[in-house]
Amino acid sequence: MLKYSNVLLARHLRRSAHVQERDVVGGLLCFFVPRRCRTVQAASCILVPSCPLCVELVLPLTTDATAVMNRESFAAGERLVSPAYVRQGCEARRSHEHLIRLLLEKGKCPENGWDESTLELFLHELAIMDSNNFLGNCGVGEREGRVASALVARRHYRLIHGIGRSGDISAVQPKAAGSSLLNKITNFLVLDMIKLAGVHTVANCFVVPMATGMSLTLCFLTLRHKRPKAKYIIWPRIDQKSCFKSMITAGFEPVVIENVLEGDELRTDLQAVKAKVQELGPDNILCIHSTTSCFAPRVPDRLEELAVICANFDIPHIVNNAYGVQSSKCMHLIQQGARVGRIDAFVQSLDKNFMVPVGGAIIAGFNDSFIQEISKMYPGRASASPSLDVLITLLSLGSNGYKKLLKERKEMFSYLSNQIKKLSEAYNERLLHTPHNPISLAVTLKTLDKHHDKAVTQLGSMLFTRQVSGARVVPLGSVQTVSGYTFRGFMSHTNNYPCAYLNAASAIGMKMQDVDLFIKRLDRCLKTVRKEQSKDSDDNYDKTEDVDIEEMALKLDNVLLDTHQDASS
């Protein structure tokens, strides 16, 4: 598959017989597996140069030997089919192999996306390098890549062994060279995309088969070993359960910092953060847990200022960047925070940023050794499904395709903002002014909340039954208890926001027709709610009027009765 021109390296490989021995040859970090296995895995190794964006797979056959085998195969085919046609087919195959070779040599996402045939060829080549797909394999262990359903095997492209080893999710598996290579390549492509999105100095990252909340927990547990006395995590409030529960699950006590209202926006209270650090003592604080992507009117935390506080007090800083990769503003905040202060790791969701199924996240950071510590904290092997999904997606899109999606998302944010503003003004509402939130918007629901307490939640139900997903209605005064902590005004990120409101977000993959359909259905729902409010008001008016007439009649009867009694006496 690749060039094998390093003679010294070849000799070293032939002499090697140690399981997972690590050595450096010509600036290359090599992972070896036993030669005595007498299989493809016996001579395969992952080579990670000092440049972290390059990965190579060395096969037991040299390029020359492989070429001879291919020439012999094609020569045999020429006896059956016209040589001209065979040569044409050979050139077509080489074009696919050229793309694969460039990927492995550069370790970067291709500019233009691959077609499905190239993708499937690549995945098939990876799969046949795993021991469960060896023609003569004889497995006698408890984990040998056995799959009962052929449909399940096809769903995973027969990449059954997963990624990592029991001690490190990023380690190479001796019996799964193909899956190991898939894991390495995926991590390099994702690193490339994070840099493309705006965090240019990120040092390392890896895909973990857990969603954002559990990935944050893994970061906190890694910090526990560095700060054994710490018991608190300082957390500027954001009303999202998973990030809060991630701290509880890790065994720490969240210290909630309430946001401050600036105009319509809810922003980080830096003075409260500093005061709490001094009150608790830096050694007792595990980290500051900040947030970028969030629902308006909450806006991203003041990451630069928080990073400076962390650097000054020597406190780690973990950033919840759940769906922030798609926003250049969120990524810029992370880059600037790392430049002026301290950010140890930032966590982002795969499904929210790369449009793949739920179940994966990316843990990234600016200190390579710390990110490696986090990967080693993961217990056992892991599912390769999230890595496979994002690998296929990025190779299908290419860097140009992903850039296009990011550009379209920005355009859709502006379009959604303009359309919601027009609609809100037609109903005497207004779009909240939240310029620091680049993804989410909020529109007031004051007129609904003023007339009827349940009108706000009724609007949310109506939108959901009309197949509008993702929109959130936030009523006033909601109280929610999460893991023993009670939050007043839950979902609004503060105890007492001035009004009820509706959220909508412009996320990656959103199309203009989605915005138009949402505005149309929201308009209908608002009209329906208004009509019901008017009807209720009329009914209440009629009932009040009837009661007043009855009271007046009763009083008149009493007066007449008193008059009659006075006359009789």
Residue pairs with C-beta under 8 A, 6 or more apart in sequence:
1 57
1 59
1 66
1 97
1 100
1 101
1 104
1 125
2 56
2 57
2 58
2 59
2 63
2 101
2 104
2 105
3 63
4 10
4 58
4 59
4 61
4 62
4 63
5 63
6 25
6 26
8 25
8 26
9 25
9 26
9 28
9 30
9 58
10 62
12 23
12 25
12 30
13 30
13 32
13 35
13 43
13 45
13 58
14 35
16 23
16 32
16 35
17 34
17 35
17 36
18 32
18 34
19 32
19 33
19 34
19 174
20 31
20 32
20 33
20 171
20 172
20 174
21 31
21 32
22 29
22 30
22 31
22 32
23 29
23 30
23 32
24 30
27 49
27 50
28 47
28 48
28 49
28 56
29 47
29 48
29 49
30 45
30 46
30 47
31 45
31 46
31 172
32 45
33 41
33 42
33 44
33 45
33 174
33 177
34 42
34 174
35 42
35 43
36 42
37 174
39 131
39 134
39 137
40 59
40 60
40 128
40 129
40 134
40 177
41 129
41 131
41 174
41 175
41 176
41 177
42 60
43 58
43 59
43 60
44 57
44 58
44 59
44 60
44 129
44 177
45 57
45 58
45 172
46 55
46 56
46 57
46 172
46 177
46 180
46 181
46 184
47 55
47 56
47 57
47 58
48 54
48 55
48 184
49 56
52 107
52 188
52 191
52 203
52 204
52 368
53 106
53 107
53 108
53 188
53 191
53 192
54 105
54 106
54 107
54 188
55 104
55 107
55 181
55 184
55 185
55 188
56 104
56 105
57 104
57 177
57 181
59 66
61 69
70 90
74 86
74 87
74 90
77 86
78 86
96 117
96 118
96 121
99 110
99 114
99 118
100 118
100 121
100 122
100 125
102 110
103 110
103 122
103 185
103 395
104 185
107 185
107 188
107 189
107 192
108 188
108 189
108 192
108 399
109 189
109 192
109 193
109 196
109 394
109 395
109 398
109 399
109 402
110 395
110 398
110 399
111 398
111 399
111 400
112 398
112 400
112 401
113 395
113 396
113 397
113 398
113 400
113 401
114 122
114 395
114 396
114 398
116 396
119 392
119 395
119 396
122 395
123 157
123 159
123 388
123 392
124 157
125 178
126 157
126 159
126 178
126 179
126 181
126 182
127 133
127 157
127 158
127 159
127 178
128 134
128 178
129 176
129 177
129 178
129 181
130 145
130 158
130 159
130 160
130 161
130 175
130 176
130 177
130 178
130 179
131 137
131 139
131 144
131 145
131 161
131 175
131 176
132 139
132 144
132 145
132 146
132 158
132 160
132 161
132 175
133 145
133 158
137 144
139 145
139 146
143 161
145 160
145 161
145 175
145 176
146 160
147 153
147 156
147 158
147 160
153 160
156 384
156 385
156 388
157 388
159 178
159 179
159 182
159 384
159 388
161 173
161 175
161 176
161 179
161 381
161 384
162 176
162 179
162 381
162 382
162 383
162 384
163 169
163 170
163 173
163 179
163 180
163 182
163 183
163 209
163 381
163 382
163 383
163 384
163 387
164 170
164 171
164 173
164 183
164 375
164 378
164 380
164 381
164 382
165 171
165 172
165 173
165 381
166 379
166 380
166 381
167 376
168 375
168 376
168 378
169 206
169 208
169 375
169 376
169 378
169 381
169 382
170 183
170 187
170 206
170 372
170 375
170 376
172 180
172 184
173 179
173 180
173 381
179 384
182 384
182 387
182 388
182 391
183 207
183 384
183 387
185 391
186 207
186 387
186 388
186 390
186 391
187 205
187 206
187 207
187 387
189 390
189 391
189 394
189 395
190 205
190 207
190 362
190 390
190 394
191 202
191 204
191 205
191 364
192 399
193 325
193 354
193 394
193 399
193 402
194 202
194 205
194 325
194 331
194 362
194 364
195 202
196 399
196 402
196 403
197 325
197 326
197 328
197 331
197 406
198 328
198 331
198 332
198 334
198 335
199 331
199 334
199 335
199 338
199 346
199 364
200 335
201 335
201 338
201 339
201 366
202 364
202 365
202 366
203 365
203 366
203 367
203 368
203 371
204 364
204 365
204 368
204 371
204 372
205 362
205 363
205 364
205 365
205 371
206 362
206 363
206 371
206 374
206 375
207 350
207 360
207 361
207 362
207 386
207 387
207 390
208 215
208 218
208 360
208 361
208 362
208 363
208 375
208 378
208 382
208 386
209 359
209 360
209 382
209 383
209 384
209 385
209 386
209 387
210 218
210 359
210 360
210 361
211 242
211 349
211 358
211 359
211 360
211 361
212 242
212 243
212 320
212 322
212 347
212 348
212 349
212 361
213 242
213 243
213 245
213 246
213 249
214 246
214 249
214 361
215 347
215 361
215 363
216 243
216 246
216 247
216 289
216 318
216 320
216 347
217 246
217 247
217 249
217 250
218 363
218 374
218 377
218 378
219 318
219 344
219 345
219 347
219 363
219 374
220 233
220 246
220 247
220 250
220 252
220 286
220 287
220 318
221 250
221 377
222 370
222 373
222 374
222 377
223 230
223 286
223 287
223 316
223 318
223 344
224 230
224 250
224 251
224 286
226 316
227 283
227 286
227 316
229 283
229 284
230 252
230 283
230 284
230 285
230 286
230 287
231 252
231 253
231 284
231 286
232 252
232 253
232 254
232 255
232 280
232 284
232 285
232 286
233 247
233 252
233 253
233 254
233 255
233 285
233 286
233 287
233 288
233 289
234 255
234 257
234 273
234 276
234 277
234 280
234 285
234 287
234 288
234 289
235 243
235 244
235 247
235 254
235 255
235 256
235 257
235 288
235 289
236 257
236 259
236 268
236 269
236 273
236 290
236 291
236 301
236 306
237 256
237 257
237 258
237 259
237 487
237 493
237 494
238 291
238 294
238 298
238 320
238 493
239 295
239 298
239 480
239 487
239 490
239 491
239 492
239 493
240 294
241 482
243 289
243 291
243 320
243 322
244 254
244 482
244 483
244 485
245 482
245 483
247 253
247 254
247 289
248 254
248 483
252 286
254 289
254 485
255 276
255 280
256 485
257 268
257 269
257 272
257 273
257 276
258 269
258 272
258 494
258 495
259 266
259 267
259 268
259 269
259 298
259 493
259 494
260 266
260 267
260 268
260 269
261 267
261 494
261 497
261 498
263 433
264 297
264 432
264 433
264 434
264 442
265 297
265 298
265 299
265 433
265 434
265 435
265 436
265 437
266 297
266 298
266 299
266 493
266 494
266 497
267 299
267 302
267 436
268 290
268 301
268 302
268 305
268 306
270 302
270 305
270 306
270 309
273 288
273 306
273 309
274 309
277 285
277 309
277 313
277 315
282 313
282 314
282 315
285 313
285 315
286 316
287 310
287 315
287 316
287 317
287 318
287 344
288 306
288 309
288 310
288 315
288 316
288 317
288 318
289 318
289 320
290 301
290 303
290 306
290 317
290 318
290 319
290 320
291 300
291 301
291 319
291 320
291 322
292 300
292 301
292 303
292 319
292 320
292 321
292 322
292 324
292 327
292 330
292 333
292 334
292 346
293 300
293 320
293 321
293 322
293 323
293 324
293 327
293 330
293 352
293 439
294 300
294 437
294 440
294 493
295 440
295 442
295 472
295 491
295 493
295 503
295 505
296 432
296 434
296 437
296 440
296 441
296 442
296 503
297 432
297 434
297 437
297 442
297 492
297 493
297 497
297 501
298 437
298 493
299 434
299 436
299 437
300 324
300 329
300 330
300 333
300 436
300 437
303 319
303 333
303 334
303 336
303 337
303 343
304 333
304 336
304 337
304 340
304 341
306 317
306 337
306 341
307 317
307 337
307 338
307 340
307 341
307 342
307 343
308 340
308 341
309 315
309 341
310 316
310 317
310 341
310 342
310 343
311 341
311 342
312 341
315 342
316 342
316 344
317 337
317 341
317 342
317 343
317 344
318 344
318 345
318 346
318 347
319 334
319 337
319 343
319 345
319 346
319 347
320 346
320 347
321 330
321 331
321 334
321 346
321 347
321 348
322 347
322 348
322 349
322 352
323 348
323 349
323 352
323 353
323 439
323 507
324 330
324 331
324 334
324 348
324 353
325 331
325 348
325 353
325 354
325 362
326 352
326 353
326 405
326 406
326 409
326 439
326 507
326 508
327 438
327 439
328 406
328 410
328 438
329 436
329 438
330 438
330 439
334 343
334 346
337 343
338 366
343 365
343 366
344 365
344 366
344 367
344 370
345 363
345 364
345 365
345 370
345 371
345 374
346 364
346 365
347 361
347 362
347 363
347 364
348 361
348 362
348 364
349 360
349 361
350 356
350 359
350 360
350 361
350 362
350 386
350 389
350 390
351 357
351 358
351 359
351 360
352 507
352 508
353 508
354 390
354 393
354 394
355 393
355 405
355 508
355 509
356 386
356 389
356 390
356 393
357 385
357 386
357 389
359 383
359 385
359 386
360 385
360 386
360 387
360 389
360 390
361 386
363 371
363 374
363 375
364 371
365 371
365 374
394 402
397 405
405 508
405 509
406 508
408 510
409 506
409 507
409 508
409 509
409 510
412 506
412 510
412 511
412 512
412 514
412 515
413 438
413 439
413 441
413 506
415 506
415 512
415 515
416 441
416 504
416 506
416 510
416 515
417 431
417 441
417 506
419 515
419 516
419 519
420 431
420 441
420 443
420 504
420 519
421 430
421 431
423 443
423 519
423 522
423 523
423 526
424 430
424 431
424 443
424 444
427 447
427 526
427 530
428 447
429 443
429 444
429 445
429 446
429 447
430 443
430 444
431 441
431 442
431 443
432 441
432 442
432 443
432 444
432 501
434 440
434 441
434 442
439 505
439 506
439 507
440 503
440 504
440 505
441 503
441 504
441 505
441 506
442 474
442 501
442 502
442 503
443 501
443 502
443 504
444 499
444 500
444 501
445 455
445 456
445 459
445 473
445 499
445 500
445 501
445 502
446 499
446 500
448 455
448 456
448 459
448 500
448 529
448 533
449 455
449 456
449 475
449 476
449 499
449 500
451 533
451 537
452 458
452 533
452 536
453 475
455 529
455 533
456 473
456 474
456 475
456 476
456 500
457 473
457 475
458 529
459 473
459 502
459 525
459 526
459 529
460 471
460 472
460 473
460 502
462 525
462 528
462 529
463 471
463 473
463 521
463 522
463 525
466 521
466 524
466 525
467 521
468 518
468 521
468 522
470 504
470 505
470 507
471 502
471 503
471 504
471 518
471 522
472 491
472 502
472 503
473 500
473 501
473 502
473 503
474 491
474 492
474 497
474 500
474 501
474 502
474 503
475 500
476 489
476 492
476 497
476 499
476 500
477 488
477 489
478 489
478 490
478 491
478 492
479 486
479 487
479 488
479 489
479 490
480 486
480 487
480 490
480 491
481 487
488 495
488 496
489 495
489 496
489 497
492 501
502 522
504 518
506 515
